[in-house]
């Protein structure tokens, strides 16, 4: 679970303007962090099938945001995809 301070920091790093909290870039960065944390949880708890299902849903949602961004603005997509790979 993301703490409030961590979430605010992530939003500040990826927002496109000062009041941006819902752009695809912000959504992608938040989902990427949650995916990373859940993946480490699943490495320790291999039989947790419910969390695995949630992880797959998050990965799918992130892919959807990336596809939308690729269609609307390829340059922004390249930047977002680069951050996801890090």
HTML snippet that shows the backbone in 3Dmol.js (N, CA, C, O; Angstrom):
<script src="https://3Dmol.org/build/3Dmol-min.js"></script>
<div id="view" style="width:600px;height:400px;position:relative"></div>
<script>
const pdb = `
ATOM      1  N   UNK A   1       0.837  -1.184   0.000  1.00  0.00           N
ATOM      2  CA  UNK A   1       0.000   0.000   0.000  1.00  0.00           C
ATOM      3  C   UNK A   1       0.877   1.241   0.000  1.00  0.00           C
ATOM      4  O   UNK A   1       1.824   1.341   0.780  1.00  0.00           O
ATOM      5  N   UNK A   2       0.563   2.175  -0.867  1.00  0.00           N
ATOM      6  CA  UNK A   2       1.331   3.412  -0.948  1.00  0.00           C
ATOM      7  C   UNK A   2       0.950   4.350   0.196  1.00  0.00           C
ATOM      8  O   UNK A   2      -0.231   4.540   0.491  1.00  0.00           O
ATOM      9  N   UNK A   3       1.939   4.918   0.820  1.00  0.00           N
ATOM     10  CA  UNK A   3       1.682   5.922   1.856  1.00  0.00           C
ATOM     11  C   UNK A   3       1.393   7.244   1.168  1.00  0.00           C
ATOM     12  O   UNK A   3       1.768   7.458   0.016  1.00  0.00           O
ATOM     13  N   UNK A   4       0.727   8.117   1.884  1.00  0.00           N
ATOM     14  CA  UNK A   4       0.298   9.388   1.323  1.00  0.00           C
ATOM     15  C   UNK A   4       1.485  10.209   0.816  1.00  0.00           C
ATOM     16  O   UNK A   4       1.410  10.794  -0.265  1.00  0.00           O
ATOM     17  N   UNK A   5       2.572  10.261   1.574  1.00  0.00           N
ATOM     18  CA  UNK A   5       3.745  11.035   1.179  1.00  0.00           C
ATOM     19  C   UNK A   5       4.389  10.460  -0.080  1.00  0.00           C
ATOM     20  O   UNK A   5       4.793  11.205  -0.974  1.00  0.00           O
ATOM     21  N   UNK A   6       4.481   9.132  -0.146  1.00  0.00           N
ATOM     22  CA  UNK A   6       5.055   8.490  -1.326  1.00  0.00           C
ATOM     23  C   UNK A   6       4.216   8.752  -2.566  1.00  0.00           C
ATOM     24  O   UNK A   6       4.743   8.994  -3.652  1.00  0.00           O
ATOM     25  N   UNK A   7       2.903   8.699  -2.388  1.00  0.00           N
ATOM     26  CA  UNK A   7       1.987   8.937  -3.503  1.00  0.00           C
ATOM     27  C   UNK A   7       2.117  10.378  -4.010  1.00  0.00           C
ATOM     28  O   UNK A   7       2.159  10.613  -5.218  1.00  0.00           O
ATOM     29  N   UNK A   8       2.180  11.331  -3.089  1.00  0.00           N
ATOM     30  CA  UNK A   8       2.336  12.726  -3.479  1.00  0.00           C
ATOM     31  C   UNK A   8       3.655  12.953  -4.223  1.00  0.00           C
ATOM     32  O   UNK A   8       3.704  13.711  -5.192  1.00  0.00           O
ATOM     33  N   UNK A   9       4.711  12.297  -3.768  1.00  0.00           N
ATOM     34  CA  UNK A   9       6.016  12.421  -4.420  1.00  0.00           C
ATOM     35  C   UNK A   9       5.969  11.863  -5.840  1.00  0.00           C
ATOM     36  O   UNK A   9       6.513  12.464  -6.767  1.00  0.00           O
ATOM     37  N   UNK A  10       5.320  10.716  -6.006  1.00  0.00           N
ATOM     38  CA  UNK A  10       5.178  10.119  -7.335  1.00  0.00           C
ATOM     39  C   UNK A  10       4.390  11.026  -8.269  1.00  0.00           C
ATOM     40  O   UNK A  10       4.737  11.184  -9.439  1.00  0.00           O
ATOM     41  N   UNK A  11       3.337  11.612  -7.744  1.00  0.00           N
ATOM     42  CA  UNK A  11       2.518  12.512  -8.560  1.00  0.00           C
ATOM     43  C   UNK A  11       3.332  13.723  -8.983  1.00  0.00           C
ATOM     44  O   UNK A  11       3.260  14.137 -10.140  1.00  0.00           O
ATOM     45  N   UNK A  12       4.105  14.300  -8.069  1.00  0.00           N
ATOM     46  CA  UNK A  12       4.926  15.462  -8.398  1.00  0.00           C
ATOM     47  C   UNK A  12       5.960  15.146  -9.472  1.00  0.00           C
ATOM     48  O   UNK A  12       6.247  15.982 -10.328  1.00  0.00           O
ATOM     49  N   UNK A  13       6.520  13.938  -9.427  1.00  0.00           N
ATOM     50  CA  UNK A  13       7.533  13.550 -10.396  1.00  0.00           C
ATOM     51  C   UNK A  13       6.974  13.366 -11.802  1.00  0.00           C
ATOM     52  O   UNK A  13       7.681  13.602 -12.781  1.00  0.00           O
ATOM     53  N   UNK A  14       5.714  12.946 -11.916  1.00  0.00           N
ATOM     54  CA  UNK A  14       5.199  12.586 -13.234  1.00  0.00           C
ATOM     55  C   UNK A  14       4.074  13.479 -13.751  1.00  0.00           C
ATOM     56  O   UNK A  14       3.557  13.237 -14.842  1.00  0.00           O
ATOM     57  N   UNK A  15       3.686  14.498 -13.000  1.00  0.00           N
ATOM     58  CA  UNK A  15       2.594  15.346 -13.470  1.00  0.00           C
ATOM     59  C   UNK A  15       3.033  16.237 -14.624  1.00  0.00           C
ATOM     60  O   UNK A  15       4.198  16.622 -14.728  1.00  0.00           O
ATOM     61  N   UNK A  16       2.063  16.560 -15.497  1.00  0.00           N
ATOM     62  CA  UNK A  16       2.358  17.377 -16.669  1.00  0.00           C
ATOM     63  C   UNK A  16       2.199  18.873 -16.376  1.00  0.00           C
ATOM     64  O   UNK A  16       2.841  19.700 -17.022  1.00  0.00           O
ATOM     65  N   UNK A  17       1.358  19.218 -15.418  1.00  0.00           N
ATOM     66  CA  UNK A  17       1.228  20.605 -14.955  1.00  0.00           C
ATOM     67  C   UNK A  17       0.973  20.590 -13.455  1.00  0.00           C
ATOM     68  O   UNK A  17       0.842  19.520 -12.860  1.00  0.00           O
ATOM     69  N   UNK A  18       0.902  21.739 -12.853  1.00  0.00           N
ATOM     70  CA  UNK A  18       0.906  21.831 -11.393  1.00  0.00           C
ATOM     71  C   UNK A  18      -0.277  21.149 -10.701  1.00  0.00           C
ATOM     72  O   UNK A  18      -0.109  20.569  -9.628  1.00  0.00           O
ATOM     73  N   UNK A  19      -1.463  21.209 -11.296  1.00  0.00           N
ATOM     74  CA  UNK A  19      -2.629  20.627 -10.642  1.00  0.00           C
ATOM     75  C   UNK A  19      -3.005  19.261 -11.213  1.00  0.00           C
ATOM     76  O   UNK A  19      -4.108  18.773 -10.969  1.00  0.00           O
ATOM     77  N   UNK A  20      -2.115  18.650 -11.957  1.00  0.00           N
ATOM     78  CA  UNK A  20      -2.378  17.372 -12.616  1.00  0.00           C
ATOM     79  C   UNK A  20      -2.308  16.215 -11.620  1.00  0.00           C
ATOM     80  O   UNK A  20      -1.279  15.999 -10.980  1.00  0.00           O
ATOM     81  N   UNK A  21      -3.411  15.473 -11.494  1.00  0.00           N
ATOM     82  CA  UNK A  21      -3.405  14.283 -10.646  1.00  0.00           C
ATOM     83  C   UNK A  21      -3.961  13.065 -11.361  1.00  0.00           C
ATOM     84  O   UNK A  21      -3.936  11.969 -10.801  1.00  0.00           O
ATOM     85  N   UNK A  22      -4.463  13.220 -12.579  1.00  0.00           N
ATOM     86  CA  UNK A  22      -5.121  12.104 -13.237  1.00  0.00           C
ATOM     87  C   UNK A  22      -4.689  11.833 -14.658  1.00  0.00           C
ATOM     88  O   UNK A  22      -5.332  11.045 -15.351  1.00  0.00           O
ATOM     89  N   UNK A  23      -3.625  12.458 -15.112  1.00  0.00           N
ATOM     90  CA  UNK A  23      -3.177  12.217 -16.485  1.00  0.00           C
ATOM     91  C   UNK A  23      -2.662  10.786 -16.617  1.00  0.00           C
ATOM     92  O   UNK A  23      -2.349  10.151 -15.610  1.00  0.00           O
ATOM     93  N   UNK A  24      -2.572  10.277 -17.824  1.00  0.00           N
ATOM     94  CA  UNK A  24      -2.083   8.906 -18.008  1.00  0.00           C
ATOM     95  C   UNK A  24      -0.694   8.688 -17.405  1.00  0.00           C
ATOM     96  O   UNK A  24      -0.416   7.612 -16.874  1.00  0.00           O
ATOM     97  N   UNK A  25       0.175   9.690 -17.479  1.00  0.00           N
ATOM     98  CA  UNK A  25       1.516   9.544 -16.920  1.00  0.00           C
ATOM     99  C   UNK A  25       1.472   9.303 -15.415  1.00  0.00           C
ATOM    100  O   UNK A  25       2.198   8.458 -14.889  1.00  0.00           O
ATOM    101  N   UNK A  26       0.618  10.050 -14.733  1.00  0.00           N
ATOM    102  CA  UNK A  26       0.478   9.901 -13.279  1.00  0.00           C
ATOM    103  C   UNK A  26      -0.110   8.532 -12.958  1.00  0.00           C
ATOM    104  O   UNK A  26       0.362   7.839 -12.056  1.00  0.00           O
ATOM    105  N   UNK A  27      -1.139   8.151 -13.699  1.00  0.00           N
ATOM    106  CA  UNK A  27      -1.776   6.850 -13.474  1.00  0.00           C
ATOM    107  C   UNK A  27      -0.778   5.712 -13.680  1.00  0.00           C
ATOM    108  O   UNK A  27      -0.738   4.759 -12.902  1.00  0.00           O
ATOM    109  N   UNK A  28       0.026   5.824 -14.735  1.00  0.00           N
ATOM    110  CA  UNK A  28       1.009   4.790 -15.048  1.00  0.00           C
ATOM    111  C   UNK A  28       2.055   4.691 -13.944  1.00  0.00           C
ATOM    112  O   UNK A  28       2.425   3.589 -13.537  1.00  0.00           O
ATOM    113  N   UNK A  29       2.532   5.827 -13.461  1.00  0.00           N
ATOM    114  CA  UNK A  29       3.563   5.779 -12.418  1.00  0.00           C
ATOM    115  C   UNK A  29       3.015   5.201 -11.115  1.00  0.00           C
ATOM    116  O   UNK A  29       3.713   4.446 -10.439  1.00  0.00           O
ATOM    117  N   UNK A  30       1.779   5.542 -10.752  1.00  0.00           N
ATOM    118  CA  UNK A  30       1.178   4.987  -9.540  1.00  0.00           C
ATOM    119  C   UNK A  30       0.962   3.479  -9.678  1.00  0.00           C
ATOM    120  O   UNK A  30       1.248   2.715  -8.755  1.00  0.00           O
ATOM    121  N   UNK A  31       0.458   3.063 -10.830  1.00  0.00           N
ATOM    122  CA  UNK A  31       0.250   1.634 -11.047  1.00  0.00           C
ATOM    123  C   UNK A  31       1.570   0.879 -11.049  1.00  0.00           C
ATOM    124  O   UNK A  31       1.650  -0.235 -10.533  1.00  0.00           O
ATOM    125  N   UNK A  32       2.606   1.481 -11.626  1.00  0.00           N
ATOM    126  CA  UNK A  32       3.914   0.813 -11.664  1.00  0.00           C
ATOM    127  C   UNK A  32       4.449   0.588 -10.260  1.00  0.00           C
ATOM    128  O   UNK A  32       4.996  -0.475  -9.969  1.00  0.00           O
ATOM    129  N   UNK A  33       4.299   1.573  -9.390  1.00  0.00           N
ATOM    130  CA  UNK A  33       4.769   1.426  -8.011  1.00  0.00           C
ATOM    131  C   UNK A  33       3.990   0.336  -7.287  1.00  0.00           C
ATOM    132  O   UNK A  33       4.570  -0.485  -6.577  1.00  0.00           O
ATOM    133  N   UNK A  34       2.642   0.334  -7.476  1.00  0.00           N
ATOM    134  CA  UNK A  34       1.827  -0.686  -6.831  1.00  0.00           C
ATOM    135  C   UNK A  34       2.182  -2.078  -7.350  1.00  0.00           C
ATOM    136  O   UNK A  34       2.230  -3.038  -6.580  1.00  0.00           O
ATOM    137  N   UNK A  35       2.428  -2.185  -8.643  1.00  0.00           N
ATOM    138  CA  UNK A  35       2.801  -3.466  -9.243  1.00  0.00           C
ATOM    139  C   UNK A  35       4.119  -3.957  -8.661  1.00  0.00           C
ATOM    140  O   UNK A  35       4.272  -5.138  -8.349  1.00  0.00           O
ATOM    141  N   UNK A  36       5.062  -3.043  -8.519  1.00  0.00           N
ATOM    142  CA  UNK A  36       6.365  -3.418  -7.963  1.00  0.00           C
ATOM    143  C   UNK A  36       6.218  -3.941  -6.535  1.00  0.00           C
ATOM    144  O   UNK A  36       6.810  -4.962  -6.187  1.00  0.00           O
ATOM    145  N   UNK A  37       5.436  -3.253  -5.713  1.00  0.00           N
ATOM    146  CA  UNK A  37       5.237  -3.679  -4.335  1.00  0.00           C
ATOM    147  C   UNK A  37       4.503  -5.012  -4.255  1.00  0.00           C
ATOM    148  O   UNK A  37       4.841  -5.866  -3.436  1.00  0.00           O
ATOM    149  N   UNK A  38       3.504  -5.183  -5.105  1.00  0.00           N
ATOM    150  CA  UNK A  38       2.742  -6.428  -5.088  1.00  0.00           C
ATOM    151  C   UNK A  38       3.576  -7.599  -5.598  1.00  0.00           C
ATOM    152  O   UNK A  38       3.413  -8.728  -5.135  1.00  0.00           O
ATOM    153  N   UNK A  39       4.457  -7.337  -6.540  1.00  0.00           N
ATOM    154  CA  UNK A  39       5.337  -8.393  -7.050  1.00  0.00           C
ATOM    155  C   UNK A  39       6.276  -8.887  -5.951  1.00  0.00           C
ATOM    156  O   UNK A  39       6.525 -10.088  -5.843  1.00  0.00           O
ATOM    157  N   UNK A  40       6.795  -7.974  -5.137  1.00  0.00           N
ATOM    158  CA  UNK A  40       7.655  -8.407  -4.031  1.00  0.00           C
ATOM    159  C   UNK A  40       6.853  -9.198  -2.992  1.00  0.00           C
ATOM    160  O   UNK A  40       7.362 -10.150  -2.400  1.00  0.00           O
ATOM    161  N   UNK A  41       5.600  -8.798  -2.777  1.00  0.00           N
ATOM    162  CA  UNK A  41       4.731  -9.538  -1.856  1.00  0.00           C
ATOM    163  C   UNK A  41       4.517 -10.965  -2.369  1.00  0.00           C
ATOM    164  O   UNK A  41       4.553 -11.923  -1.596  1.00  0.00           O
ATOM    165  N   UNK A  42       4.296 -11.093  -3.670  1.00  0.00           N
ATOM    166  CA  UNK A  42       4.023 -12.410  -4.239  1.00  0.00           C
ATOM    167  C   UNK A  42       5.260 -13.296  -4.278  1.00  0.00           C
ATOM    168  O   UNK A  42       5.137 -14.520  -4.326  1.00  0.00           O
ATOM    169  N   UNK A  43       6.449 -12.701  -4.260  1.00  0.00           N
ATOM    170  CA  UNK A  43       7.659 -13.514  -4.188  1.00  0.00           C
ATOM    171  C   UNK A  43       7.758 -14.203  -2.825  1.00  0.00           C
ATOM    172  O   UNK A  43       8.264 -15.320  -2.718  1.00  0.00           O
ATOM    173  N   UNK A  44       7.270 -13.524  -1.790  1.00  0.00           N
ATOM    174  CA  UNK A  44       7.298 -14.091  -0.443  1.00  0.00           C
ATOM    175  C   UNK A  44       6.102 -15.007  -0.187  1.00  0.00           C
ATOM    176  O   UNK A  44       6.206 -15.968   0.576  1.00  0.00           O
ATOM    177  N   UNK A  45       4.971 -14.713  -0.821  1.00  0.00           N
ATOM    178  CA  UNK A  45       3.723 -15.456  -0.597  1.00  0.00           C
ATOM    179  C   UNK A  45       3.236 -16.052  -1.910  1.00  0.00           C
ATOM    180  O   UNK A  45       2.309 -15.537  -2.536  1.00  0.00           O
ATOM    181  N   UNK A  46       3.858 -17.115  -2.307  1.00  0.00           N
ATOM    182  CA  UNK A  46       3.600 -17.710  -3.620  1.00  0.00           C
ATOM    183  C   UNK A  46       2.176 -18.230  -3.806  1.00  0.00           C
ATOM    184  O   UNK A  46       1.693 -18.300  -4.936  1.00  0.00           O
ATOM    185  N   UNK A  47       1.506 -18.591  -2.736  1.00  0.00           N
ATOM    186  CA  UNK A  47       0.171 -19.177  -2.869  1.00  0.00           C
ATOM    187  C   UNK A  47      -0.961 -18.157  -2.774  1.00  0.00           C
ATOM    188  O   UNK A  47      -2.132 -18.535  -2.752  1.00  0.00           O
ATOM    189  N   UNK A  48      -0.632 -16.897  -2.719  1.00  0.00           N
ATOM    190  CA  UNK A  48      -1.639 -15.843  -2.589  1.00  0.00           C
ATOM    191  C   UNK A  48      -2.268 -15.570  -3.958  1.00  0.00           C
ATOM    192  O   UNK A  48      -1.852 -14.655  -4.668  1.00  0.00           O
ATOM    193  N   UNK A  49      -3.262 -16.365  -4.316  1.00  0.00           N
ATOM    194  CA  UNK A  49      -3.879 -16.282  -5.645  1.00  0.00           C
ATOM    195  C   UNK A  49      -4.731 -15.026  -5.812  1.00  0.00           C
ATOM    196  O   UNK A  49      -4.847 -14.497  -6.917  1.00  0.00           O
ATOM    197  N   UNK A  50      -5.318 -14.553  -4.734  1.00  0.00           N
ATOM    198  CA  UNK A  50      -6.160 -13.365  -4.833  1.00  0.00           C
ATOM    199  C   UNK A  50      -5.330 -12.126  -5.166  1.00  0.00           C
ATOM    200  O   UNK A  50      -5.746 -11.298  -5.976  1.00  0.00           O
ATOM    201  N   UNK A  51      -4.176 -12.001  -4.553  1.00  0.00           N
ATOM    202  CA  UNK A  51      -3.294 -10.869  -4.858  1.00  0.00           C
ATOM    203  C   UNK A  51      -2.738 -10.982  -6.266  1.00  0.00           C
ATOM    204  O   UNK A  51      -2.534  -9.972  -6.940  1.00  0.00           O
ATOM    205  N   UNK A  52      -2.491 -12.207  -6.714  1.00  0.00           N
ATOM    206  CA  UNK A  52      -1.993 -12.418  -8.075  1.00  0.00           C
ATOM    207  C   UNK A  52      -3.019 -11.934  -9.100  1.00  0.00           C
ATOM    208  O   UNK A  52      -2.661 -11.349 -10.122  1.00  0.00           O
ATOM    209  N   UNK A  53      -4.288 -12.185  -8.817  1.00  0.00           N
ATOM    210  CA  UNK A  53      -5.348 -11.726  -9.716  1.00  0.00           C
ATOM    211  C   UNK A  53      -5.397 -10.200  -9.748  1.00  0.00           C
ATOM    212  O   UNK A  53      -5.572  -9.603 -10.810  1.00  0.00           O
ATOM    213  N   UNK A  54      -5.244  -9.579  -8.593  1.00  0.00           N
ATOM    214  CA  UNK A  54      -5.205  -8.118  -8.538  1.00  0.00           C
ATOM    215  C   UNK A  54      -4.018  -7.557  -9.296  1.00  0.00           C
ATOM    216  O   UNK A  54      -4.131  -6.529  -9.964  1.00  0.00           O
ATOM    217  N   UNK A  55      -2.884  -8.228  -9.195  1.00  0.00           N
ATOM    218  CA  UNK A  55      -1.691  -7.811  -9.915  1.00  0.00           C
ATOM    219  C   UNK A  55      -1.928  -7.846 -11.423  1.00  0.00           C
ATOM    220  O   UNK A  55      -1.555  -6.915 -12.137  1.00  0.00           O
ATOM    221  N   UNK A  56      -2.540  -8.911 -11.899  1.00  0.00           N
ATOM    222  CA  UNK A  56      -2.818  -9.023 -13.330  1.00  0.00           C
ATOM    223  C   UNK A  56      -3.765  -7.920 -13.801  1.00  0.00           C
ATOM    224  O   UNK A  56      -3.622  -7.403 -14.909  1.00  0.00           O
ATOM    225  N   UNK A  57      -4.727  -7.566 -12.960  1.00  0.00           N
ATOM    226  CA  UNK A  57      -5.633  -6.472 -13.295  1.00  0.00           C
ATOM    227  C   UNK A  57      -4.903  -5.144 -13.393  1.00  0.00           C
ATOM    228  O   UNK A  57      -5.178  -4.345 -14.288  1.00  0.00           O
ATOM    229  N   UNK A  58      -3.966  -4.904 -12.469  1.00  0.00           N
ATOM    230  CA  UNK A  58      -3.190  -3.662 -12.492  1.00  0.00           C
ATOM    231  C   UNK A  58      -2.289  -3.589 -13.718  1.00  0.00           C
ATOM    232  O   UNK A  58      -2.153  -2.532 -14.334  1.00  0.00           O
ATOM    233  N   UNK A  59      -1.676  -4.717 -14.069  1.00  0.00           N
ATOM    234  CA  UNK A  59      -0.815  -4.757 -15.253  1.00  0.00           C
ATOM    235  C   UNK A  59      -1.645  -4.458 -16.492  1.00  0.00           C
ATOM    236  O   UNK A  59      -1.201  -3.732 -17.381  1.00  0.00           O
ATOM    237  N   UNK A  60      -2.840  -5.013 -16.553  1.00  0.00           N
ATOM    238  CA  UNK A  60      -3.728  -4.776 -17.684  1.00  0.00           C
ATOM    239  C   UNK A  60      -4.140  -3.308 -17.773  1.00  0.00           C
ATOM    240  O   UNK A  60      -4.179  -2.727 -18.858  1.00  0.00           O
ATOM    241  N   UNK A  61      -4.446  -2.719 -16.621  1.00  0.00           N
ATOM    242  CA  UNK A  61      -4.846  -1.310 -16.581  1.00  0.00           C
ATOM    243  C   UNK A  61      -3.694  -0.401 -17.028  1.00  0.00           C
ATOM    244  O   UNK A  61      -3.901   0.566 -17.761  1.00  0.00           O
ATOM    245  N   UNK A  62      -2.474  -0.730 -16.571  1.00  0.00           N
ATOM    246  CA  UNK A  62      -1.305   0.054 -16.974  1.00  0.00           C
ATOM    247  C   UNK A  62      -1.082  -0.064 -18.476  1.00  0.00           C
ATOM    248  O   UNK A  62      -0.769   0.926 -19.137  1.00  0.00           O
ATOM    249  N   UNK A  63      -1.239  -1.262 -19.015  1.00  0.00           N
ATOM    250  CA  UNK A  63      -1.080  -1.472 -20.463  1.00  0.00           C
ATOM    251  C   UNK A  63      -2.102  -0.658 -21.236  1.00  0.00           C
ATOM    252  O   UNK A  63      -1.786  -0.099 -22.287  1.00  0.00           O
ATOM    253  N   UNK A  64      -3.333  -0.586 -20.722  1.00  0.00           N
ATOM    254  CA  UNK A  64      -4.391   0.195 -21.363  1.00  0.00           C
ATOM    255  C   UNK A  64      -4.030   1.679 -21.387  1.00  0.00           C
ATOM    256  O   UNK A  64      -4.218   2.352 -22.400  1.00  0.00           O
ATOM    257  N   UNK A  65      -3.514   2.181 -20.277  1.00  0.00           N
ATOM    258  CA  UNK A  65      -3.095   3.589 -20.226  1.00  0.00           C
ATOM    259  C   UNK A  65      -1.949   3.844 -21.199  1.00  0.00           C
ATOM    260  O   UNK A  65      -1.926   4.872 -21.875  1.00  0.00           O
ATOM    261  N   UNK A  66      -1.007   2.921 -21.274  1.00  0.00           N
ATOM    262  CA  UNK A  66       0.119   3.080 -22.199  1.00  0.00           C
ATOM    263  C   UNK A  66      -0.356   3.061 -23.650  1.00  0.00           C
ATOM    264  O   UNK A  66       0.127   3.845 -24.467  1.00  0.00           O
ATOM    265  N   UNK A  67      -1.296   2.174 -23.979  1.00  0.00           N
ATOM    266  CA  UNK A  67      -1.825   2.128 -25.344  1.00  0.00           C
ATOM    267  C   UNK A  67      -2.547   3.421 -25.703  1.00  0.00           C
ATOM    268  O   UNK A  67      -2.413   3.919 -26.821  1.00  0.00           O
ATOM    269  N   UNK A  68      -3.311   3.966 -24.759  1.00  0.00           N
ATOM    270  CA  UNK A  68      -3.994   5.235 -24.981  1.00  0.00           C
ATOM    271  C   UNK A  68      -2.980   6.342 -25.247  1.00  0.00           C
ATOM    272  O   UNK A  68      -3.143   7.136 -26.173  1.00  0.00           O
ATOM    273  N   UNK A  69      -1.945   6.386 -24.436  1.00  0.00           N
ATOM    274  CA  UNK A  69      -0.925   7.412 -24.578  1.00  0.00           C
ATOM    275  C   UNK A  69      -0.181   7.258 -25.899  1.00  0.00           C
ATOM    276  O   UNK A  69       0.169   8.253 -26.534  1.00  0.00           O
ATOM    277  N   UNK A  70       0.059   6.034 -26.311  1.00  0.00           N
ATOM    278  CA  UNK A  70       0.747   5.772 -27.577  1.00  0.00           C
ATOM    279  C   UNK A  70      -0.071   6.295 -28.750  1.00  0.00           C
ATOM    280  O   UNK A  70       0.474   6.831 -29.715  1.00  0.00           O
ATOM    281  N   UNK A  71      -1.387   6.133 -28.653  1.00  0.00           N
ATOM    282  CA  UNK A  71      -2.274   6.583 -29.713  1.00  0.00           C
ATOM    283  C   UNK A  71      -2.386   8.111 -29.749  1.00  0.00           C
ATOM    284  O   UNK A  71      -2.396   8.710 -30.824  1.00  0.00           O
ATOM    285  N   UNK A  72      -2.470   8.737 -28.571  1.00  0.00           N
ATOM    286  CA  UNK A  72      -2.685  10.186 -28.504  1.00  0.00           C
ATOM    287  C   UNK A  72      -1.407  11.002 -28.661  1.00  0.00           C
ATOM    288  O   UNK A  72      -1.406  12.028 -29.341  1.00  0.00           O
ATOM    289  N   UNK A  73      -0.318  10.552 -28.037  1.00  0.00           N
ATOM    290  CA  UNK A  73       0.921  11.327 -28.064  1.00  0.00           C
ATOM    291  C   UNK A  73       2.128  10.386 -27.976  1.00  0.00           C
ATOM    292  O   UNK A  73       2.548  10.011 -26.880  1.00  0.00           O
ATOM    293  N   UNK A  74       2.683  10.006 -29.130  1.00  0.00           N
ATOM    294  CA  UNK A  74       3.817   9.068 -29.120  1.00  0.00           C
ATOM    295  C   UNK A  74       5.029   9.558 -28.325  1.00  0.00           C
ATOM    296  O   UNK A  74       5.732   8.743 -27.727  1.00  0.00           O
ATOM    297  N   UNK A  75       5.286  10.846 -28.305  1.00  0.00           N
ATOM    298  CA  UNK A  75       6.446  11.350 -27.558  1.00  0.00           C
ATOM    299  C   UNK A  75       6.249  11.159 -26.050  1.00  0.00           C
ATOM    300  O   UNK A  75       7.177  10.760 -25.347  1.00  0.00           O
ATOM    301  N   UNK A  76       5.046  11.444 -25.559  1.00  0.00           N
ATOM    302  CA  UNK A  76       4.755  11.230 -24.140  1.00  0.00           C
ATOM    303  C   UNK A  76       4.774   9.750 -23.807  1.00  0.00           C
ATOM    304  O   UNK A  76       5.165   9.361 -22.706  1.00  0.00           O
ATOM    305  N   UNK A  77       4.350   8.920 -24.762  1.00  0.00           N
ATOM    306  CA  UNK A  77       4.378   7.468 -24.561  1.00  0.00           C
ATOM    307  C   UNK A  77       5.804   6.979 -24.369  1.00  0.00           C
ATOM    308  O   UNK A  77       6.071   6.167 -23.484  1.00  0.00           O
ATOM    309  N   UNK A  78       6.723   7.473 -25.197  1.00  0.00           N
ATOM    310  CA  UNK A  78       8.124   7.049 -25.103  1.00  0.00           C
ATOM    311  C   UNK A  78       8.694   7.357 -23.716  1.00  0.00           C
ATOM    312  O   UNK A  78       9.379   6.529 -23.116  1.00  0.00           O
ATOM    313  N   UNK A  79       8.400   8.558 -23.219  1.00  0.00           N
ATOM    314  CA  UNK A  79       8.887   8.951 -21.883  1.00  0.00           C
ATOM    315  C   UNK A  79       8.287   8.058 -20.794  1.00  0.00           C
ATOM    316  O   UNK A  79       8.995   7.606 -19.894  1.00  0.00           O
ATOM    317  N   UNK A  80       6.985   7.807 -20.883  1.00  0.00           N
ATOM    318  CA  UNK A  80       6.308   6.978 -19.871  1.00  0.00           C
ATOM    319  C   UNK A  80       6.816   5.539 -19.922  1.00  0.00           C
ATOM    320  O   UNK A  80       7.024   4.916 -18.881  1.00  0.00           O
ATOM    321  N   UNK A  81       7.016   5.016 -21.116  1.00  0.00           N
ATOM    322  CA  UNK A  81       7.491   3.640 -21.262  1.00  0.00           C
ATOM    323  C   UNK A  81       8.907   3.499 -20.717  1.00  0.00           C
ATOM    324  O   UNK A  81       9.264   2.469 -20.145  1.00  0.00           O
ATOM    325  N   UNK A  82       9.705   4.539 -20.900  1.00  0.00           N
ATOM    326  CA  UNK A  82      11.075   4.518 -20.379  1.00  0.00           C
ATOM    327  C   UNK A  82      11.065   4.461 -18.847  1.00  0.00           C
ATOM    328  O   UNK A  82      11.870   3.750 -18.245  1.00  0.00           O
ATOM    329  N   UNK A  83      10.153   5.212 -18.219  1.00  0.00           N
ATOM    330  CA  UNK A  83      10.063   5.209 -16.756  1.00  0.00           C
ATOM    331  C   UNK A  83       9.564   3.874 -16.228  1.00  0.00           C
ATOM    332  O   UNK A  83       9.980   3.435 -15.156  1.00  0.00           O
ATOM    333  N   UNK A  84       8.673   3.222 -16.975  1.00  0.00           N
ATOM    334  CA  UNK A  84       8.133   1.929 -16.552  1.00  0.00           C
ATOM    335  C   UNK A  84       9.249   0.885 -16.527  1.00  0.00           C
ATOM    336  O   UNK A  84       9.287   0.038 -15.635  1.00  0.00           O
ATOM    337  N   UNK A  85      10.140   0.942 -17.485  1.00  0.00           N
ATOM    338  CA  UNK A  85      11.215  -0.041 -17.571  1.00  0.00           C
ATOM    339  C   UNK A  85      12.249   0.111 -16.478  1.00  0.00           C
ATOM    340  O   UNK A  85      13.000  -0.826 -16.209  1.00  0.00           O
ATOM    341  N   UNK A  86      12.306   1.259 -15.847  1.00  0.00           N
ATOM    342  CA  UNK A  86      13.305   1.501 -14.785  1.00  0.00           C
ATOM    343  C   UNK A  86      12.988   0.772 -13.529  1.00  0.00           C
ATOM    344  O   UNK A  86      13.729   0.874 -12.552  1.00  0.00           O
TER     345      UNK A  86
END
`;
const viewer = $3Dmol.createViewer("view");
viewer.addModel(pdb, "pdb");
viewer.setStyle({}, {cartoon: {color: "spectrum"}});
viewer.zoomTo();
viewer.render();
</script>
